[in-house]
Amino acid sequence: MNKTMSIREIEEKLREIDSLNHPFIRKCKTDERKGVADLLEKWRNRINKQLALKEQFMQMSVYEQDLHSQGFELVAGIDEVGRGPLAGPVVAASVILPEDFYLPGLNDSKKIPEAKREIFYDIILKESTSIGIGIIHSEEIDRLNIYQATKKAMLSAIRELEATPDYLLIDAMSLEVPMPQLSIIKGDSKSISISAASIIAKVTRDRMMKQYAEAFPQYGFENNMGYGTKEHLKALNLYGPTPWHRRSFAPVKDAGNKIE
């Protein structure tokens, strides 16, 4: 290693390298400065993380790749969010990704930090072949029950697609539809299409709950997203349910009708 190359220069050079076998890496290993060794370790950790994310993405692409190899062109992933909360809608999304779609780090939306989830949402929105969203509000959830409401949201999300899918990958659910389908338990962490759908659905619902929080700030919807946290239950018992609460859910039913 040329000792005239500063630590900062080496750091800038490493930002451009993504191969473990790059000649510059071999030169860095011969540099005896501790600062260079620290930079090399930091770089190696970053590259290993990138490789792990790439491997994870490839593993999550197996279902889609297999279906494409069988001749299915428009594979839609379907997922929902909001089955468990006491307030707010259940939201489903269906997403058809192009065959060359690549987004390392894609995973179950609950495992992705909010800031990154918002970034992924924009990327999926921009690069997907088609996206459909289905929303069932609390009144209809109470009328149908949450299981049937979830199915209805998923069917609505499929109908909202601009392109008709020829195969469905669904997270832990079976639907009465004419096209072939596969139900995958924990599909949002096993299929890139379902994972993409989970992100679209969650960001859509979270934004709705934040809007509701502006009208009813005492419930903390912007933080709990309608789930029965201690703060939420305390407000529910003190003020009663809002128009967005699910009256058929026991904690809401027991809270009375103070807010209408």
CORSUL-V633288 format. One record per residue. N is the residue number from 1. RES is the residue in three letters. SS is DSSP state (helix for helix, strand for strand, loop for the rest). Layout:
N|RES|SS / N|RES|SS
This chain:
1|MET|loop / 2|ASN|loop / 3|LYS|loop / 4|THR|loop / 5|MET|loop / 6|SER|loop / 7|ILE|helix / 8|ARG|helix / 9|GLU|helix / 10|ILE|helix / 11|GLU|helix / 12|GLU|helix / 13|LYS|helix / 14|LEU|helix / 15|ARG|loop / 16|GLU|loop / 17|ILE|loop / 18|ASP|loop / 19|SER|loop / 20|LEU|loop / 21|ASN|loop / 22|HIS|loop / 23|PRO|helix / 24|PHE|helix / 25|ILE|helix / 26|ARG|helix / 27|LYS|helix / 28|CYS|helix / 29|LYS|helix / 30|THR|helix / 31|ASP|loop / 32|GLU|loop / 33|ARG|loop / 34|LYS|helix / 35|GLY|helix / 36|VAL|helix / 37|ALA|helix / 38|ASP|helix / 39|LEU|helix / 40|LEU|helix / 41|GLU|helix / 42|LYS|helix / 43|TRP|helix / 44|ARG|helix / 45|ASN|helix / 46|ARG|helix / 47|ILE|helix / 48|ASN|helix / 49|LYS|helix / 50|GLN|helix / 51|LEU|helix / 52|ALA|helix / 53|LEU|helix / 54|LYS|helix / 55|GLU|helix / 56|GLN|helix / 57|PHE|helix / 58|MET|helix / 59|GLN|helix / 60|MET|helix / 61|SER|loop / 62|VAL|helix / 63|TYR|helix / 64|GLU|helix / 65|GLN|helix / 66|ASP|helix / 67|LEU|helix / 68|HIS|helix / 69|SER|helix / 70|GLN|loop / 71|GLY|loop / 72|PHE|loop / 73|GLU|loop / 74|LEU|loop / 75|VAL|strand / 76|ALA|strand / 77|GLY|strand / 78|ILE|strand / 79|ASP|strand / 80|GLU|strand / 81|VAL|strand / 82|GLY|loop / 83|ARG|loop / 84|GLY|loop / 85|PRO|loop / 86|LEU|loop / 87|ALA|strand / 88|GLY|loop / 89|PRO|loop / 90|VAL|strand / 91|VAL|strand / 92|ALA|strand / 93|ALA|strand / 94|SER|strand / 95|VAL|strand / 96|ILE|strand / 97|LEU|loop / 98|PRO|loop / 99|GLU|loop / 100|ASP|loop / 101|PHE|loop / 102|TYR|loop / 103|LEU|loop / 104|PRO|loop / 105|GLY|loop / 106|LEU|loop / 107|ASN|loop / 108|ASP|loop / 109|SER|helix / 110|LYS|helix / 111|LYS|helix / 112|ILE|loop / 113|PRO|loop / 114|GLU|helix / 115|ALA|helix / 116|LYS|helix / 117|ARG|helix / 118|GLU|helix / 119|ILE|helix / 120|PHE|helix / 121|TYR|helix / 122|ASP|helix / 123|ILE|helix / 124|ILE|helix / 125|LEU|helix / 126|LYS|helix / 127|GLU|helix / 128|SER|loop / 129|THR|loop / 130|SER|strand / 131|ILE|strand / 132|GLY|strand / 133|ILE|strand / 134|GLY|strand / 135|ILE|strand / 136|ILE|strand / 137|HIS|loop / 138|SER|helix / 139|GLU|helix / 140|GLU|helix / 141|ILE|helix / 142|ASP|helix / 143|ARG|helix / 144|LEU|helix / 145|ASN|loop / 146|ILE|helix / 147|TYR|helix / 148|GLN|helix / 149|ALA|helix / 150|THR|helix / 151|LYS|helix / 152|LYS|helix / 153|ALA|helix / 154|MET|helix / 155|LEU|helix / 156|SER|helix / 157|ALA|helix / 158|ILE|helix / 159|ARG|helix / 160|GLU|loop / 161|LEU|loop / 162|GLU|loop / 163|ALA|loop / 164|THR|loop / 165|PRO|loop / 166|ASP|loop / 167|TYR|strand / 168|LEU|strand / 169|LEU|strand / 170|ILE|strand / 171|ASP|strand / 172|ALA|loop / 173|MET|loop / 174|SER|loop / 175|LEU|loop / 176|GLU|loop / 177|VAL|loop / 178|PRO|loop / 179|MET|loop / 180|PRO|strand / 181|GLN|strand / 182|LEU|strand / 183|SER|strand / 184|ILE|strand / 185|ILE|loop / 186|LYS|loop / 187|GLY|helix / 188|ASP|helix / 189|SER|helix / 190|LYS|loop / 191|SER|loop / 192|ILE|helix / 193|SER|helix / 194|ILE|helix / 195|SER|helix / 196|ALA|helix / 197|ALA|helix / 198|SER|helix / 199|ILE|helix / 200|ILE|helix / 201|ALA|helix / 202|LYS|helix / 203|VAL|helix / 204|THR|helix / 205|ARG|helix / 206|ASP|helix / 207|ARG|helix / 208|MET|helix / 209|MET|helix / 210|LYS|helix / 211|GLN|helix / 212|TYR|helix / 213|ALA|helix / 214|GLU|helix / 215|ALA|helix / 216|PHE|loop / 217|PRO|helix / 218|GLN|helix / 219|TYR|helix / 220|GLY|loop / 221|PHE|helix / 222|GLU|helix / 223|ASN|helix / 224|ASN|helix / 225|MET|loop / 226|GLY|loop / 227|TYR|loop / 228|GLY|loop / 229|THR|loop / 230|LYS|helix / 231|GLU|helix / 232|HIS|helix / 233|LEU|helix / 234|LYS|helix / 235|ALA|helix / 236|LEU|helix / 237|ASN|helix / 238|LEU|helix / 239|TYR|helix / 240|GLY|loop / 241|PRO|loop / 242|THR|loop / 243|PRO|loop / 244|TRP|loop / 245|HIS|strand / 246|ARG|loop / 247|ARG|loop / 248|SER|loop / 249|PHE|loop / 250|ALA|helix / 251|PRO|helix / 252|VAL|helix / 253|LYS|helix / 254|ASP|loop / 255|ALA|loop / 256|GLY|loop / 257|ASN|loop / 258|LYS|loop / 259|ILE|loop / 260|GLU|loop
